[in-house]
Amino acid sequence: IGNFAFSNCSSLSSIQISNSATFIGVNAFEWCSSLTSIQIPNSVRSIERFAFYYCTSLTSIQIPNSVTIIDDNAFYHCSSLTSIQIPNSVTSIGKFAFVGCESLKSIQIPNSVTSIGDGAFACANLDFIKVDERNRYYDSRNNCNAIIESSTNELIAGSKNTIIPNSVTSIGKYAFDQCSSLSSIQIPNSVTKIRDYAFCGCKSLTSVQIPNSVTIIGNSAFSGCSSLASIQIPNSVTSIGQSAFLECSGLTSITIPNSVKSIGN
């Protein structure tokens, strides 16, 4: 199914894909806002970029064991998607693949996955995230309700129920982005970096304690945390990125320690 094949077919409610199809192309079903469900045949090997972009009525989709790639933004803002099963054939999940899937409650990563892009699961209401224990690249150690890159100890995707383990050394880009149900989080002393957009859009987050181990607060790290009433920046922090506290409308005071050498726009 070629690129933009059914783009903006806003009245298309159902479709049967032939067993001869081997891939679903770039933007193939973008803005098919009436499409409620779709069954992908076993012949399909990859779901390309923006394939189901803004299919806001899509409630269910069955991904067969033949699919190896779920590319960037593949299910971007499929806001009615309530569940998704990622088969053991998938090796790569692209950046922002499921961003804005507000009805998605749980995610399980199979042992076949070797690559997960930034912000792949930036969803508002995730309750549960788990990586198969046999996966060699990612883990959910200590039942933390998060995805951790095993080789770097970086937490790359969290949920509203995440408990950050003491072994985590950095909060990755977009790790809790748009997690609007997150009300509190404890960052352990093992963490040295809070990367770009880590807690962006966490509008229910009322307080956060940054430990003395953190040296860098990235760009837009807490942008849009409108319920954040107070924050204490420890003496360990040397750099605060641009827009780090943009639109933190509930923040009444902040003290910049003498350790800070750089503050972005």
FENZI-V801508 format. One line per field, one symbol per residue. ss: DSSP state (@ for helix, = for strand, . for the rest). A space follows every 50 residues. Layout:
ss: ???
This chain:
ss: ......................==............===......==... .........===......==.....................==....... .....====.....==...........====......==.@@@...===. ...====............==............===......==...... ......===......==............===......==.......... ...........==..
